[in-house]
Amino acid sequence: MRSLPTRRIAAVALTAAASVVALAGPAFAHVTVNPGNAQQGGYTAVDFRVPNENDNASTVKLEVNLPLDHPLASVRTLPMPGWTTTVEKSKLDKPIKVHGNDVNEAVSKITWTADAGTKIAPGQFQEFRVSIGPLPTDTDKLVFKALQSYDNGDVVRWIDEAKDGQPEPAKPAPVLALDKAAAGGEHGATVAPTATADGHGHGDATTQAAASSDKGSDSTARVLAVVGIVVGLVGAAFGVLGLRRKNGGSAS
């Protein structure tokens, strides 16, 4: 009779651990923008990180839609061997001022298409780098709706926007959070514009790389947190098992 509660405790602990891993797993499969935050008013370089979440197909195209309600006057893509990049522009309903000049159109969509022999295979991911700016000062985030296409014809639409107080949607759109610029500086901690870059204040490759040097820290922290929870649950279960066995031995 003593073995029945013991088995139940072990089963509950293992079920809880499996649930934690199951809930944490899908978060790692999202298409995301990294780093996930920048400062308003400046320029920065970001990576659209695309994991392949299909065990039986490979990713061969990524389409990223840029918000025209908060248009970005300057958008530049980093060339990627094996991928063809197409940039589409749209006319703005209302021109925006950038460095004292009127800008009447802005990039509305970027498409990366894999060349023959190139793909993001199962178990792999790829990052697509873009330099953007100036970042708007009238919003706290930019939402980039994305479509991920597979070579079997499947298309995953990462377009759902998270709402305050509600669970994260199943297919959330990549979001870049925008922080207010630090006092005393126009761009704060955002990638600093340099004179050796282009005429619009974009940093060179070295400067832009620094902006995403910590891009993996969030994912690492999440993984460690999940592992810690699982280990704690299993350890607690076995601790209870040991205590029951000890008490049972004393009673006999």
C-alpha positions as CSV (number, residue, x, y, z in Angstrom):
1,M,0.0,0.0,0.0
2,R,2.9,2.4,0.6
3,S,4.0,2.2,-3.0
4,L,0.8,3.7,-4.4
5,P,1.2,7.2,-3.0
6,T,4.9,7.1,-4.0
7,R,4.1,6.3,-7.6
8,R,1.5,9.0,-7.7
9,I,4.0,11.6,-6.4
10,A,6.5,10.6,-9.0
11,A,3.9,10.6,-11.8
12,V,2.7,14.1,-10.8
13,A,6.3,15.4,-10.7
14,L,7.2,14.0,-14.1
15,T,3.9,15.3,-15.6
16,A,4.5,18.8,-14.2
17,A,8.1,18.8,-15.6
18,A,6.9,17.6,-19.0
19,S,4.2,20.4,-19.0
20,V,6.8,23.1,-18.3
21,V,9.0,21.9,-21.1
22,A,6.0,21.6,-23.5
23,L,4.9,25.2,-22.7
24,A,8.4,26.6,-23.0
25,G,9.2,24.8,-26.2
26,P,7.0,26.6,-28.7
27,A,8.4,30.0,-27.6
28,F,11.7,29.1,-29.0
29,A,10.3,28.3,-32.4
30,H,8.9,31.8,-33.1
31,V,10.2,34.1,-35.8
32,T,11.7,37.0,-33.8
33,V,13.6,40.3,-34.2
34,N,16.9,40.5,-32.3
35,P,17.8,42.4,-30.2
36,G,14.3,42.9,-29.1
37,N,14.6,46.5,-28.2
38,A,16.1,49.8,-29.4
39,Q,15.8,53.5,-28.6
40,Q,13.5,55.9,-30.2
41,G,14.9,58.3,-32.7
42,G,18.1,56.4,-33.6
43,Y,19.4,53.9,-36.1
44,T,20.1,50.3,-35.3
45,A,20.8,46.9,-36.9
46,V,18.5,44.0,-36.2
47,D,18.3,40.3,-37.2
48,F,15.1,38.5,-38.1
49,R,15.8,35.1,-36.6
50,V,14.0,32.3,-38.4
51,P,14.0,28.8,-36.9
52,N,12.8,25.8,-39.0
53,E,10.0,24.3,-37.0
54,N,8.9,21.6,-39.5
55,D,10.5,18.2,-39.2
56,N,9.7,17.2,-42.8
57,A,10.3,20.4,-44.8
58,S,12.8,23.2,-45.2
59,T,12.3,27.0,-45.1
60,V,13.0,28.6,-48.5
61,K,11.5,32.1,-48.2
62,L,10.9,34.8,-45.6
63,E,8.7,37.8,-46.2
64,V,8.8,40.7,-43.6
65,N,6.3,43.5,-43.8
66,L,7.4,46.8,-42.4
67,P,4.9,49.1,-40.7
68,L,3.7,52.0,-42.8
69,D,1.9,53.6,-39.9
70,H,5.4,54.3,-38.5
71,P,7.5,54.3,-41.7
72,L,11.2,53.8,-41.7
73,A,12.9,56.2,-44.1
74,S,16.2,54.2,-44.4
75,V,16.2,50.4,-44.7
76,R,19.3,48.4,-45.8
77,T,19.7,44.7,-46.0
78,L,22.9,42.8,-45.4
79,P,23.8,40.6,-48.4
80,M,23.5,36.9,-47.7
81,P,25.2,34.2,-49.8
82,G,22.6,31.8,-51.2
83,W,19.6,34.2,-50.8
84,T,18.1,36.7,-53.1
85,T,16.7,39.8,-51.4
86,T,13.9,41.9,-52.8
87,V,12.9,45.2,-51.3
88,E,9.5,46.8,-52.1
89,K,8.5,50.4,-51.4
90,S,5.1,52.0,-51.0
91,K,4.0,55.6,-51.3
92,L,3.2,57.2,-48.0
93,D,-0.2,58.9,-47.4
94,K,1.6,61.6,-45.5
95,P,5.2,62.5,-46.1
96,I,7.6,62.4,-43.1
97,K,10.5,64.7,-42.3
98,V,14.0,63.1,-42.1
99,H,17.0,65.3,-41.7
100,G,14.9,68.3,-42.9
101,N,13.8,66.6,-46.1
102,D,10.4,65.3,-47.1
103,V,10.2,61.5,-47.6
104,N,7.3,60.4,-49.6
105,E,7.9,56.6,-49.8
106,A,9.2,53.9,-47.5
107,V,10.1,50.3,-47.6
108,S,7.0,48.2,-47.0
109,K,8.3,44.7,-47.5
110,I,11.5,42.7,-47.7
111,T,11.6,39.2,-49.2
112,W,14.5,36.7,-48.9
113,T,14.2,33.8,-51.3
114,A,16.6,30.9,-51.1
115,D,18.6,30.1,-54.3
116,A,18.9,26.6,-55.6
117,G,20.6,24.4,-53.1
118,T,20.0,26.8,-50.2
119,K,17.5,26.2,-47.4
120,I,16.9,26.3,-43.7
121,A,16.7,22.6,-42.9
122,P,14.9,20.9,-40.0
123,G,16.7,21.6,-36.7
124,Q,18.5,24.7,-38.2
125,F,17.8,28.5,-38.1
126,Q,19.0,31.5,-40.1
127,E,19.3,35.2,-39.3
128,F,18.5,38.0,-41.8
129,R,20.1,41.3,-40.9
130,V,18.6,44.7,-41.6
131,S,19.8,48.2,-40.8
132,I,16.8,50.6,-40.0
133,G,16.1,54.1,-39.0
134,P,15.4,56.7,-37.8
135,L,13.2,54.8,-35.4
136,P,9.9,56.6,-34.6
137,T,9.5,58.6,-31.4
138,D,5.7,58.4,-31.2
139,T,5.3,54.7,-30.4
140,D,6.7,52.2,-28.0
141,K,7.0,49.3,-30.5
142,L,7.3,48.3,-34.2
143,V,5.4,45.2,-35.3
144,F,6.9,43.3,-38.3
145,K,4.4,40.8,-39.7
146,A,6.2,37.9,-41.3
147,L,5.5,34.9,-43.6
148,Q,7.7,31.8,-43.5
149,S,7.4,29.5,-46.6
150,Y,8.5,25.9,-46.8
151,D,9.5,23.8,-49.8
152,N,6.4,21.6,-49.3
153,G,4.1,24.5,-49.9
154,D,3.3,25.3,-46.3
155,V,3.2,28.9,-45.2
156,V,3.3,30.0,-41.6
157,R,1.9,33.4,-41.0
158,W,3.6,35.2,-38.0
159,I,1.2,38.1,-38.0
160,D,-0.8,38.0,-34.7
161,E,-0.3,40.9,-32.3
162,A,-0.1,40.2,-28.6
163,K,-2.7,42.1,-26.5
164,D,-2.2,43.3,-22.9
165,G,-3.6,40.9,-20.3
166,Q,-4.1,38.1,-22.8
167,P,-2.0,35.0,-23.5
168,E,0.6,35.2,-26.3
169,P,-0.9,34.2,-29.6
170,A,0.1,31.0,-31.3
171,K,1.8,32.8,-34.2
172,P,3.0,36.1,-32.8
173,A,4.5,38.7,-35.1
174,P,8.1,39.8,-34.4
175,V,8.1,43.0,-32.3
176,L,10.8,45.5,-31.7
177,A,10.3,47.4,-28.4
178,L,11.2,51.1,-28.5
179,D,12.6,52.8,-25.4
180,K,12.7,56.5,-24.9
181,A,16.1,58.1,-25.6
182,A,18.3,58.7,-22.6
183,A,18.4,62.2,-21.3
184,G,21.3,64.3,-22.7
185,G,21.7,62.2,-25.9
186,E,19.7,62.1,-29.1
187,H,20.1,58.4,-29.6
188,G,20.9,57.2,-26.1
189,A,22.2,53.6,-26.1
190,T,21.0,52.9,-29.7
191,V,23.8,52.0,-32.2
192,A,25.7,55.3,-32.5
193,P,25.7,56.8,-36.0
194,T,29.2,57.2,-37.5
195,A,30.7,59.5,-40.1
196,T,32.4,56.5,-41.7
197,A,29.1,54.8,-42.4
198,D,26.6,56.3,-44.9
199,G,25.2,59.7,-45.1
200,H,22.1,58.7,-43.1
201,G,23.8,57.8,-39.8
202,H,24.1,54.1,-40.1
203,G,27.1,52.5,-38.4
204,D,29.5,50.2,-40.2
205,A,29.4,46.4,-39.9
206,T,31.5,46.4,-36.7
207,T,29.3,49.0,-35.0
208,Q,26.1,47.2,-36.0
209,A,27.4,43.9,-34.8
210,A,27.8,45.3,-31.3
211,A,24.1,46.1,-31.3
212,S,23.2,42.4,-31.4
213,S,26.2,41.0,-29.5
214,D,23.8,40.0,-26.6
215,K,21.0,38.7,-28.9
216,G,21.3,35.2,-27.5
217,S,21.2,36.1,-23.9
218,D,17.4,36.1,-23.6
219,S,17.1,32.7,-25.2
220,T,19.8,31.3,-23.0
221,A,18.2,32.7,-19.8
222,R,14.9,31.1,-20.8
223,V,16.4,27.7,-21.4
224,L,18.2,27.8,-18.1
225,A,15.1,28.9,-16.3
226,V,13.1,26.0,-17.8
227,V,15.8,23.5,-16.9
228,G,16.0,24.8,-13.4
229,I,12.2,24.4,-12.9
230,V,12.3,20.9,-14.2
231,V,15.2,19.9,-12.0
232,G,13.5,21.5,-9.0
233,L,10.3,19.6,-9.6
234,V,12.0,16.3,-10.0
235,G,14.3,16.9,-7.0
236,A,11.3,17.8,-4.8
237,A,9.5,14.6,-5.9
238,F,12.4,12.4,-5.0
239,G,12.9,14.2,-1.7
240,V,9.3,13.3,-0.8
241,L,10.0,9.7,-1.9
242,G,13.0,9.5,0.3
243,L,11.2,10.9,3.3
244,R,8.3,8.5,2.9
245,R,10.7,5.5,2.6
246,K,12.6,6.7,5.7
247,N,9.4,7.1,7.7
248,G,8.1,3.7,6.4
249,G,11.4,2.1,7.5
250,S,11.1,3.6,11.0
251,A,7.5,2.4,11.4
252,S,8.5,-1.1,10.6
